[in-house]
Amino acid sequence: METDITEKIKPIIRYSLPIILIIAALLVFGIFKWNEAKAVLNISDAKLTSSLVHVSAQSDGTLTEILVNDGDKIEAGQVIAKVKVITTPEQIEALQKACDEAQANYDNIEQQIKSSTTTTQTVVSSAPSSGNIAAAQARVDAAAAQAEKMSKLYSIGAVSATQYTEAQSEYSAAQAALSAASAPQQVTREVQTPTAPSKELSEALASAQVQLEQAQAALNQAQSDDNYADITAPVSGIIYLTDFKQGDNLKQNDVFINIGNTKNLWVEAPLTEEQYNKVHPGQFVHYTVDDLDLTGTVLEVTHADDSDNNLITAAKISFPDDMIDKVTPGADVTVQITLDK
């Protein structure tokens, strides 16, 4: 026998529908309140930004070649330009002086060897002058520091080969001068009997010859018409060319190329004055760049005037290090900043 349950479920249907509607209304109200508490600020004209590294002329010269194009992605150490260095008369004079000193040092040691190989000696030694040693050591220390500095600058293309060789020659000459100052003074009675030169003098002569050759090479390079320097990128990044073109003359410290450092990226989002008052460091950010969905936090909020005295405000947003190689500085970014109510 079938039982009709229609009458039994009518009360359930009658009362459950309002309950469902009430629950739905509560959910909508809760979502509204949550969104109200966590409002989102949308910014569509943000940019992926990097720090700029300036490549400048270390001395006067001519920009003979630019080997990169605007927007090129380059690696640290890559040759990006060639400059013909203009050597000043003062630099030529300094190199000539270094060459003369190296020649005099070589001649002095050579004369000592000739004397020692044609005589036996009754030697009376006296201690070297402490003042001479101190002065020679000070020269070595200063030359070593300058040589190390020039070596680092040369490795990144910041100085010319002439300046690098000059620093190395001065360091070698200073070392030879210290060796000479540290040697005991000798008073000899010569007897015409040939002898072999000492090991110390032989080594000193070999060192003096290297110093002389380096000084002569540096002088010859500076005096030649083929004094070119390769300019290498100090960091990996994106090339931003300036108004300088191939064939232009450069003055010392002229910036002729900028490099956007791809190892130091962040998102920069412009803000209106009203938005500036709502954004602060630490806020959560969701953004999209080059089809990548990423998250970060507000690092700082800047507030400054530009060159036309217009008020500029912006939020600096963190960028994940593991995504650096997948994006390009200057890319457009769409930003959503979660605001605390």
FIVO-774810 format. One line per 3 residues: for each residue x, y, z of C-alpha. Coordinates in nm, 4 decimals, padded with zeros to 6 digits. Layout:
<palums>
X Y Z; ...
</palums>
This chain:
<palums>
00.0000 00.0000 00.0000; 00.1526 00.3354 -00.1081; 00.1798 00.6230 00.1398
00.1366 00.9827 00.0244; 00.4148 01.1910 00.1952; 00.3269 01.5167 00.0194
00.1472 01.6512 00.3213; 00.4382 01.5533 00.5449; 00.7107 01.7395 00.3490
00.5108 02.0551 00.2835; 00.6047 02.2035 00.6238; 00.9741 02.1183 00.5643
00.9745 02.2917 00.2258; 00.7801 02.5850 00.3686; 01.0359 02.6520 00.6473
01.3638 02.5426 00.4793; 01.3420 02.7940 00.1940; 01.3505 03.0999 00.4255
01.6365 02.9407 00.6178; 01.8355 02.8955 00.2970; 01.7660 03.2543 00.1975
01.8798 03.3770 00.5380; 02.2025 03.1751 00.5151; 02.2701 03.3126 00.1649
02.2086 03.6678 00.2855; 02.4499 03.6163 00.5745; 02.7182 03.4876 00.3366
02.6761 03.7836 00.1029; 02.6909 04.0218 00.3989; 03.0062 03.8498 00.5306
03.1807 03.8665 00.1950; 03.0877 04.2335 00.1630; 03.2271 04.3119 00.5064
03.5456 04.1168 00.4364; 03.6005 04.3039 00.1101; 03.5251 04.6281 00.2851
03.7867 04.5487 00.5504; 04.0427 04.4463 00.2851; 03.9928 04.6943 00.0010
04.2122 04.6500 -00.3063; 04.3892 04.9360 -00.4861; 04.4331 04.8632 -00.8576
04.7183 05.0324 -01.0489; 04.7575 04.9558 -01.4193; 05.0581 05.1732 -01.5120
05.3291 05.0373 -01.2821; 05.6740 04.9546 -01.4205; 05.9409 04.6953 -01.3504
06.2353 04.9103 -01.2480; 06.6080 04.8503 -01.1916; 06.8989 05.0500 -01.0532
07.1067 05.2259 -01.3197; 07.4824 05.1736 -01.3463; 07.6605 05.4541 -01.5328
07.9434 05.3748 -01.7744; 08.1607 05.6868 -01.7973; 08.4832 05.7904 -01.9660
08.7850 05.7603 -01.7383; 08.9851 06.0037 -01.9514; 08.9416 06.2225 -02.2592
08.9005 06.0305 -02.5831; 08.6857 05.9435 -02.8855; 08.3958 05.6974 -02.8806
08.5020 05.4924 -03.1830; 08.2554 05.2018 -03.1539; 07.9316 05.1184 -02.9717
07.8919 04.7411 -02.9854; 07.5406 04.7177 -02.8355; 07.1940 04.8475 -02.9141
06.9415 05.0181 -02.6927; 06.7532 04.7527 -02.4952; 07.0120 04.4764 -02.5450
07.0535 04.2308 -02.2586; 07.4245 04.1974 -02.1772; 07.6451 04.0097 -01.9303
07.9041 04.1506 -01.6906; 08.2464 04.1657 -01.8569; 08.1048 04.1872 -02.2105
08.2775 04.4451 -02.4343; 08.0169 04.7112 -02.5079; 08.2228 04.9928 -02.6627
08.5692 05.0992 -02.7786; 08.7323 05.4312 -02.6963; 09.0451 05.5849 -02.8464
09.2249 05.7306 -02.5478; 09.3774 06.0755 -02.5789; 09.6997 06.0796 -02.3787
09.7816 06.4198 -02.2329; 10.1331 06.5692 -02.2319; 10.1339 06.5336 -01.8529
10.0702 06.1598 -01.8808; 10.3461 06.1247 -02.1416; 10.5831 06.3116 -01.9115
10.4974 06.0835 -01.6176; 10.5516 05.7708 -01.8296; 10.8842 05.9074 -01.9578
10.9942 05.9716 -01.5993; 10.9019 05.6154 -01.4995; 11.0955 05.4850 -01.7995
11.4043 05.6911 -01.7084; 11.3941 05.5680 -01.3482; 11.3651 05.2067 -01.4634
11.6600 05.2543 -01.6995; 11.8708 05.4097 -01.4238; 11.7871 05.1233 -01.1885
11.8803 04.8677 -01.4546; 12.2095 05.0432 -01.5338; 12.2992 05.0629 -01.1640
12.2440 04.6897 -01.1056; 12.4268 04.6042 -01.4278; 12.7253 04.8093 -01.3123
12.7262 04.6293 -00.9783; 12.7351 04.2945 -01.1592; 13.0227 04.4050 -01.3825
13.2174 04.5163 -01.0778; 13.1509 04.1968 -00.8874; 13.2477 03.9684 -01.1771
13.5870 04.1300 -01.2349; 13.7124 04.1560 -00.8787; 13.7461 03.9751 -00.5534
13.6447 04.1942 -00.2684; 13.7410 04.2647 00.0853; 13.4033 04.3828 00.2079
13.3290 04.6106 00.4962; 12.9517 04.6220 00.5481; 12.7469 04.8816 00.7264
12.3755 04.8706 00.8126; 12.1420 05.0340 00.5598; 11.9816 05.3662 00.6506
11.6494 05.3177 00.8299; 11.5252 05.6449 00.6833; 11.5903 05.5270 00.3290
11.4185 05.1944 00.3983; 11.1111 05.3646 00.5477; 11.0798 05.5968 00.2501
11.1226 05.3090 00.0057; 10.8649 05.0976 00.1933; 10.6158 05.3847 00.1873
10.6622 05.4101 -00.1880; 10.6034 05.0337 -00.2248; 10.2846 05.0490 -00.0138
10.1449 05.3398 -00.2128; 10.2389 05.1783 -00.5447; 10.0847 04.8442 -00.4398
09.7559 05.0092 -00.3472; 09.7489 05.2016 -00.6751; 09.8372 04.8882 -00.8765
09.5586 04.6888 -00.7093; 09.3100 04.9692 -00.7723; 09.4110 04.9980 -01.1389
09.3944 04.6196 -01.1810; 09.0319 04.6153 -01.0624; 08.9387 04.9153 -01.2766
09.1137 04.7670 -01.5810; 08.9287 04.4363 -01.5377; 08.5962 04.6185 -01.5799
08.7234 04.8463 -01.8566; 08.7222 05.1594 -01.6399; 09.0840 05.2557 -01.7202
09.3041 05.2198 -02.0263; 09.5846 04.9707 -02.0793; 09.8292 05.2602 -02.0551
09.7126 05.3572 -01.7062; 09.7144 04.9937 -01.5950; 10.0697 04.9320 -01.7240
10.1925 05.2578 -01.5722; 10.0677 05.1519 -01.2278; 10.2289 04.8076 -01.2588
10.5596 04.9617 -01.3682; 10.5618 05.2001 -01.0725; 10.4984 04.9099 -00.8351
10.7882 04.7100 -00.9812; 11.0186 05.0133 -00.9670; 10.9219 05.0750 -00.6034
11.0016 04.7142 -00.5137; 11.3430 04.7414 -00.6768; 11.4113 05.0672 -00.4914
11.3199 04.9011 -00.1609; 11.5553 04.6117 -00.2339; 11.8350 04.8552 -00.3077
11.7672 05.0588 00.0070; 11.7645 04.7427 00.2219; 12.1019 04.6187 00.0945
12.4008 04.6784 00.3259; 12.6518 04.9443 00.2199; 12.9727 04.7936 00.0987
13.3244 04.9300 00.0934; 13.5505 04.7148 -00.1213; 13.9118 04.6763 -00.2145
13.9216 04.5640 -00.5746; 14.1475 04.2894 -00.7017; 14.1303 04.2082 -01.0723
14.0116 03.8470 -01.0380; 13.6927 03.7406 -01.2209; 13.4087 03.5967 -01.0083
13.0474 03.4950 -01.0690; 12.7710 03.7457 -00.9805; 12.5671 03.6748 -00.6686
12.2247 03.5155 -00.6939; 12.0665 03.8264 -00.5462; 12.2206 04.0580 -00.8075
12.1237 03.8239 -01.0920; 11.7632 03.8182 -00.9747; 11.7637 04.1951 -00.9227
11.8906 04.2488 -01.2785; 11.6190 04.0212 -01.4231; 11.3521 04.2100 -01.2270
11.4936 04.5444 -01.3367; 11.4842 04.4329 -01.7006; 11.1142 04.3404 -01.6722
11.0384 04.6781 -01.5132; 11.2258 04.8582 -01.7889; 11.0450 04.6675 -02.0639
10.7063 04.7393 -01.9059; 10.7838 05.1097 -01.8688; 10.9045 05.1331 -02.2300
10.5953 04.9473 -02.3565; 10.3637 05.1821 -02.1638; 10.5436 05.4869 -02.3049
10.5376 05.3509 -02.6603; 10.1668 05.2695 -02.6334; 10.0845 05.6183 -02.5068
10.2835 05.7790 -02.7877; 10.1325 05.5635 -03.0624; 09.8217 05.6369 -03.2685
09.6740 05.2969 -03.1784; 09.5850 05.3663 -02.8155; 09.2404 05.2045 -02.7846
09.0585 05.0773 -02.4763; 08.7844 04.8131 -02.4637; 08.4960 04.9220 -02.2409
08.3369 04.6265 -02.0624; 08.0042 04.6076 -01.8789; 08.0541 04.6278 -01.5005
07.7247 04.4427 -01.4352; 07.4746 04.2257 -01.6190; 07.1662 04.4122 -01.7355
06.9822 04.6069 -02.0036; 07.1545 04.8685 -02.2205; 07.0181 05.2239 -02.2215
07.2060 05.4375 -02.4738; 07.2552 05.8093 -02.4178; 07.2836 06.0897 -02.6745
07.6491 06.0034 -02.7423; 07.7119 05.8433 -03.0835; 08.0056 05.6741 -03.2532
08.2693 05.9313 -03.3397; 08.1752 06.1708 -03.0575; 08.4478 06.3151 -02.8383
08.4328 06.2277 -02.4701; 08.5508 06.4232 -02.1703; 08.6578 06.2549 -01.8494
08.3515 06.1384 -01.6480; 08.1094 06.1732 -01.9430; 07.8367 05.9049 -01.9076
07.7913 05.7526 -02.2535; 07.6010 05.4312 -02.1653; 07.3667 05.3341 -01.8817
07.3002 04.9753 -01.7732; 06.9830 04.8691 -01.5914; 07.1121 04.6237 -01.3316
06.8986 04.3092 -01.3705; 07.0223 04.1789 -01.0362; 06.8440 04.4617 -00.8541
06.4770 04.4815 -00.9606; 06.1610 04.6171 -00.8041; 05.8129 04.7259 -00.9121
05.7407 05.0979 -00.9014; 05.3729 05.1949 -00.8904; 05.2726 05.5631 -00.9286
05.0254 05.6931 -00.6709; 04.7838 05.9826 -00.6575; 04.7825 06.2011 -00.3487
04.4719 06.0177 -00.2214; 04.6315 05.6775 -00.2826; 04.9531 05.7909 -00.1135
04.7654 05.8338 00.2136; 04.6366 05.4734 00.1959; 04.9565 05.2889 00.1044
05.2316 05.2063 00.3540; 05.5240 04.9611 00.3832; 05.4373 04.6001 00.4598
05.1096 04.5823 00.2669; 05.0519 04.2688 00.0561; 05.0684 04.3113 -00.3229
04.9591 04.0880 -00.6090; 05.0868 04.1856 -00.9545; 05.1242 04.0612 -01.3105
05.4302 04.1176 -01.5306; 05.5159 03.9451 -01.8615; 05.2298 03.6940 -01.8060
05.3689 03.6007 -01.4621; 05.1444 03.6217 -01.1555; 05.3604 03.7230 -00.8594
05.3247 03.8519 -00.5054; 05.5273 04.0873 -00.2933; 05.5080 04.3599 -00.0326
05.5319 04.7367 -00.0317; 05.8937 04.8217 00.0622; 05.8607 05.1984 00.0813
05.6495 05.4893 -00.0347; 05.8276 05.7889 -00.1858; 05.7046 06.1458 -00.1934
05.9151 06.4000 -00.3865; 05.9117 06.6816 -00.6440; 06.0366 06.6313 -01.0009
06.2394 06.8817 -01.2039; 05.9212 07.0765 -01.2898; 05.8175 07.0954 -00.9234
05.5363 06.8474 -00.9788; 05.4601 06.6229 -00.6834; 05.5584 06.2628 -00.7559
05.4541 05.9764 -00.5309; 05.5197 05.6065 -00.5848; 05.5202 05.2722 -00.4078
05.8305 05.0532 -00.4295; 05.7287 04.6850 -00.4320; 05.9531 04.3823 -00.3793
06.0395 04.1466 -00.6657; 06.1383 03.7790 -00.6113; 06.5063 03.7022 -00.6809
06.4279 03.3679 -00.8440; 06.2263 03.5429 -01.1180; 06.4913 03.7992 -01.2180
06.6067 03.6055 -01.5247; 06.2510 03.5682 -01.6586; 06.1635 03.9362 -01.6983
06.2951 04.2533 -01.8578; 06.3364 04.5878 -01.6788; 06.0912 04.8464 -01.8057
05.8088 04.5952 -01.8530; 05.4513 04.7052 -01.7762; 05.3080 04.5764 -01.4484
04.9463 04.5563 -01.3264; 04.9333 04.5912 -00.9481; 04.6756 04.5148 -00.6774
04.7649 04.6480 -00.3322; 04.5613 04.5158 -00.0394; 04.4657 04.8107 00.1816
04.3940 04.7801 00.5524; 04.0738 04.9507 00.6610
</palums>
